[in-house]
Amino acid sequence: MLIEKRDEEKLKLLYLLWKYNNYEEVPLQNFAYELSIDKRSLRRRLEELLADLETVDNNYGSILVSDASLKISFSNVFDENKLIALYSERSVLFNLALSILMNDFESVETFAKRNFISSVTLYRKLPVLKEELDRLGLRLDLRTTEKILGNERQIRLFYFYLLIGISDYLDIFSNKDEFVENSFHPFFKLWLLITHFRLANNYVISTYDDIDSISTFLISLDQFQASYLPELDSFLSPYQLDNFNKSREIHSMYIFISHISLIYLSQDELSTIHLNRDKRNYTNLLEVRTIIWIENFCDYFHFYLSDYQFAFMFYLILQTQITEYYLVTIDTEWFYGHSYKFSSYNGIGVLNDKLDAFFDHLKKVGWFVTNSTSYSVLGYKEKLFSIIPELLQPVNVTILSRYDYSHRYFIKNMLLSISTVKIVFSDAITADTQFVIHDYPLQFNHSIKSIRIRIHPFPSEIDYIKRALEDEYYNQL
């Protein structure tokens, strides 16, 4: 994101508010502490954020501010990308990037005057944009015709990351349907919109690298062309490309949509796939690395994967490999994107400890050391949070209560609502029972873990149960 520092601080506050969504009243001191600011600064920042929220969506929910606490309730349909779009449109650097995309940048002086700043102020801000471009191996030079120098695919990728999630809320793209077929996936529509502006200024993709030779994408280039070629021919015709450049552009679109589609694989699709597990049968570097990655994971945690589990892990890790390959230097924001709202997995100590130990082991593998940083580990962690529930057995819980069935039902629903792990319930203690939750004194086999609770558990009791279930579940690793 290219937003001003003050707006970035308000966005951090928004994500922190989201963390406490639908809690009972939360002390203001909690927010001040987590943001490392005093209460007076917090109140001022909160006041500005609330005004911005009202500007973009007056149905965002409610944030009730008292003398010492907040009560937060966001609407289920509120999209924080509306706020990010507002902050982006306020940003000098974001507007500079768009000006370059649309070939509307004439000179530093003209741009500065149009944005009501001095040339000195613009030059002072440029290092932030240069750093963002550097992550993708790109360079900014406003003295050149191109302005952004480097691999054309990487330039389009920079704009894709910049605009993903917010392009629908930007006035400047209100007429985008003139250029792009409406039936396309939103991500593909955005990619084609960026392609339109780049081709209109005669910038074509001409490179071919490891990503282009991946053989395990779920659809082939021929299938892609059979599905999309008429629409893509129509899309590309205004730019009068020769056959070579037209072929490269279509191939780059195929690679993009194949890469993105890996995020949305369904269980039905994965259950029909049978991938070769022997890395010697692959010639593509990224596919070989993916197999090595999975081999290390299975050896370390002593797992054997079913065909479905192997396909699930293969495509999630391959997708991360591709993302990592795109990025010359890696930052967590590129992995989490704009919609990261404090993953519920981040607070699970036992899981994080086990995964950190695995990554320490993985760093001993040569290619991982040369191609990853501590930041990219977080990207892989995010993928593993999706994979691991497919590999572990649910925790077997028995609920015993001196009261009627409705009270056991209440406790069961409470556990299901707070738990981040899979649970199955037994009506009585059996050989499979791992946990007993009970509200009266009880004696039984001490090899079974038990937690006694009040009739109406305190929040501290609920948190304790949540952590105990997580420990039991993830200790299977």
N, C-alpha and C positions, 0 to 999 in steps of 0.2 A: 504494500500500500504506500502511496505517496500522499500523505496528509500532513497538515501542519502539526507542530508539536502539541499545541494546546488542545487540538481536536483529538490527537492520539491519546492524550491523558484522559479525556472524557470517554473515549472508547474503552480504555482499560477499566474505567469505573463501570461502564455498562456491562462488561463481561463479569466483573466482580458481583454486580447486582444480580446477574443471571445465575451466578453460583448459589445465591441465597433465595432464588425464586420459590415462592410459596412456603417459605419458612415462617415460623412465628416471628415476632419482632426481633430484629437483629440490632445489637448495640452499634451506634455510630463509631464507637472506638474500634470495633473490629475492622471496619472499612479504612479508617485512618491508619491503623497499624499495618494492614496489608498493602496499602498504597504509599506508606512512609511519608505521610503528610499530617499536618495538624487538623483539628476539627474545623477550624475556621476556613481553611483552604478547601477542605472536603465539602463543606456546605456551599461554598461559592461554586465549586466544580459541579456539584449536584444540581444546583439551581440552573446553571447553563445547560447541563445535559437534559434536564426536564423540559426546558424551553425548546431545545433541538428536537426532542422526541415528539413534542406537540406539533412542531413544524412539519415533520415527515409523516406522522401517523398519530392522530389524536385518539385512536383506538388501540394504542400499544398495550394498555393495561392500566395498572395503578401503582404508584410508589408513594406511600404515605410517610411523611416526615414528621417526627415528633421531636421534643427537646433532646432526647437521648437515643432514639432508635429509628429504624426504618422497617416498614412492612411492604414487601415487594410481591407483586402479582402481574407477571407479563401475560398478555394474550397469547393463546396457542398459535395464532396466525401472524403475530408480529414478526417481521423480517428485518433483522439488524442491518441487512444490506442497504435498506433505504437510508439509514443514518450514515453508513459508509459512503454512499453515493453523494449525500449532502456534503460531507467533509471533503470528499475528493474534488467536488466542483469548487470548493473554496481554496483548494491547494494550488499554489503557483506552479509547483513541479508537475503535478498531475496535468494541469492545463498546458504546460510546456510539452509534455509527452504527447498529448492529444494533438497539439498544434503540429508537431513533427509528423504524426501519423497521417494527418489530413493535408500535409504539404502546405501548411498555412503559416509556417514560420519564416519571416523575412529577415529579421536581424534581432540581436539582443536588445537594442535600443527601442525598436518598434514593439517588441513583445512586452518589454518592461513598462512602456508607456500605456499599452492597452490594459495591463493588469495593475496599473496604479502603484507601481513600485519603481525604485531606482535600478539602474543597471548593476550598481554595486551590490544591492540586496539580492538580485538574481544570481550573480556570481557567487555570493556567499552561500546560497542554498544548493548550488549545483553538485557539491560532493555527495549529497544524499542520493541523488539520481544516478550519479556515476557508480556508486557502490551497488545499487540495485542492478544496474546493467552489467557490472563486473561479475556478478554471480552467474550470469549466463554467457560469460566470455565475450561481452560486447563493450564497445567504447563510445563515449560521447565526444563529439567534436563539432561544435556549432558553426565552425568556419567552413566546413565541407558541405557539398551538395546533399549528401546522405544524412548528415547530422548524427545518426546512430550507425556505427560501423561494426561489421561482423557477419556471421552466418545468418542468412535470411530467415531460416527456420527458427533460429534462436530469437531473432527480432520479433517475429510473430508470436512466439511463445511468451516473450516479455509482455506484449500487449494482452495476450490471453490471460496471464496471471493478474495483470493490472485491472482488467475489466470484468473478470469472472464474477458473477453474482450481482454486479451493479449496473451493467450496461442497460438493462430494462428500465432503470430509474434515472438515466441520464437524458436530458432534453436533446443533447446533440445527436443521439441515435434514435430519435423518435420516428424517423422515416426508414429504418433499417429494412423493413419488409419489402422495400422496393428492390433490394439487391439479393435477398436471400429467401429461398423457398420456405414457406411457413411450416411444412410438415417435418422438417429436420429437427433432430434433438437440439435443445437449447445450447449445449456446449458446441455442437457442430455449427450451429447458426452463428455463434460468436466468432468461431474460427474463420468461417467464410466471410463474415463482415470485415474482419481484420485483413483477410486475403484481398478483398475488394479494394480497400484503400491502398494496400501495398502494390497490387498489380496496376492500379490506376496511375501510380507513379513509376511504373516500369521496374519494379523490384521483384524478381522471380527466384524461385528455389531451384538450385542447380546441384546441390551436394548430395552425396550418397554415403551412408555410414552404417555402423553396426545395427542401428535401429531398423534400417530399411531392409535388412536381410533376416529378420525374425521369421521363423517358419511355423510357430505354434499359435499364431493369432487364430481366433475361432472362425473367422471368415477369410477366404482367400481374396487376392486382388481381383480375380475374375468374378467372384461372387459379388464383391463390392461394386464393380463396374456394372454388372448386370442389374443391380438394385438402384444405382444412383446415376449412371452415365448420362441419360437424357437430361436430367436436371443440371448436372455438372457441365455438360456441353453448353447448355443455355446460359449458365452462370459465367462460363469462361469466354464465351464468344465475343463480348465487347472488347476484350483486351488483345485480340488478334495475335495469339501466341503461335509460334511454329510448333510442329509436331513434337519435337524434343521437349520444349518447355511445357507444353500442355501435358505431356506424359508425366513429367516430373511433378507438376502441380497436382495432378490427380493422384499420383502415388503418395505424395506427402499428405494429402487429405485422407487417403486410406490408412496410412500409418497413424495419423492423429485419431481418427475415429476408432481404430482397433485398440489403441492404447487406452483411450477413455472408456471404451466398452468393458475393459477388464474390471473396472470398479463396480459394474452393475451385473455381474454374473449371478444367475439364480441357481438354487440348489438343483432344479430340474436340468438345467444346462450342464452343470458340473457332473451330475451323476451319469451322464452319457459319454463322458470323455475318458479315454484310456491313454495316458501319456507314457512314453518310454522313460524309464527312470535311470537309464545308463547314460552318463554324461558323454561317453564316447560316441554316442549316436547323434550328438549335436555339434554343429560347427560354429554356430553363432555365439559370440562371446557372452552376451547377456543371458542367453539360455543356459550356457554352461555354468555361469556363475550362480544362476538360480538353483540349478541342481546341486551344486556344491554347498550352497547355503542350506538347502533342505537336508542334505546328508549330515551336515554338522548339527543341525537342530535335532534330528532324530537320534543321532549318536549320543548327544549330550543329555537329552531327556529320556532316552531309551524308549522311543516310540516306534511303532510300525504303523504306517499310514495306509488306510484303505485307498482304493482308486479315487473315490470321491474326495477324501481328505487330501490326498496328494495333489489332485487337480486344483482344489481350493487353495492350498498353500502355494502351489507353483504359480498360479496366475496373480495372486496377491503380491508375492515377492517379485515376480517379473515386472509387475506394474511399478513397484517401488524402484527396481533396478533401472527401468527406463527413465523414471523421474529423476533419479540420481544421476543418470548419464547426461540428461539435459543440463543439469546444473553444474557449473564449473566450481563454484563455491556454494556451500549448502547452509541454509538457515532454516530454523524450525518453521518459520511462517510459510515457507513454500510447501511444507508438508501438510500443515493444518489448514491453510487457507483462511478465508474470511470468516467461516462459520464455526471456528473452534470455540466451544463454550465450556472449557474446563471439563474434560473427559472424566466420567465417574471412575475410571480405572486408575487415574493418577494417584489417588490416595490409598491404594491397596499396597501396603508395605511389603507383604510376603511375595506378591507377584512381581513388583518392581525389583526386589532384591534378587529373585531368581533370574529375571531377564537381564539385569545388569551383570550378573555372574556369567550368563551365557555370552553376552557381548564381549566381556573381557576375554573369554575363551576364543570367540570368533576373530578377535583382532590378531590372534596368532596366525591366522590363515593369511598368506601373503597378499592376495588381491584385495582383501577387505581393508588392510592397513593403507594401501595406496589409493583406494577409491572411496573411503568413508572418513567422516569426522564424527566427533561426539554428537553433533547436531543430527546427522543422518540416522544415528541409532534411534532417535526419537521417532523418525519416520517409520522405521521397521517395527518399532514397538507398537505403534498405532495399528499396523497390519496384524501383528500377533494378537492384539486384543480381540480381533475378529476371528482369528484362527483357533485360539486356545479353547474356547467353549466347545468347539467341534471335537476336541481330542479328549476331554475330561468327562468323568462320570458325575452325575448329579450327587449332591449331598442328600442322604436319606434321613429325614427328620420325622420324629414322632412327637405329637403334641398331646399332653395329658392335662386335663383340667378337672377340678372338682365341680365345675359348673356344667351347664348343658352344652349341646352340640354347637349352638350358635356362638358361644364364646370361643370354642376351638376354631370355628370358622373365621371369627374375627382375628384371632392370632395368626392363622394361616394366611389370610389376606394381607395382614400387616407385614409378615415375613416376605411375601411375594413382592410387595410394593417397595421394600427397602433393599432387597437383595440384588447384587450385581452378578450373582452366580446361579447356576441351575439347582433347583431343589425338587425332590420328590417326597411325598408324605405317606407315612404308614399310620393306620389307625391304632396299631398296638406295637409294642416293642418286639422286634424280630431279630434274626441273626444279621440282617442287613442294616439295622438301625445304627446310625453314626452319632446322632444328636437327639437328646430328649429335652424338649422345652416344657416345663411344668410349673404350676402355680400352687403347689402344696408339697409338704415334706415327702420325700420318696427315697426308698432304698432299692437298689438294683445292681446289676453287674457293673463294677467300677471301670471296666474297659470301655464302656460307652460314656461319651461326654454328655454332661447335662448342664442345663442352665435353669435356675429357678427365677421366675419373674413375678411381679405384682399382678393383680387382676388387670389393672390399667398401667402398663409399663411406662416408666419415666423415659424421657429422651436418652438419658445416659445408658439405660438398660438396652434400649433398641440399638444404639450405636455399638454396644458391646456384642450383642447377638450378631449384628451385621459383620463385624470384624472376625468373630469366631467362625462363622460360616465361610467367610472368604479364606481364612487360614486353612480350614479343613479342605476346601475345594482346591486351592492352588498348591497345597502341599503334595498333591498327586504328581506335580511336575518333578 
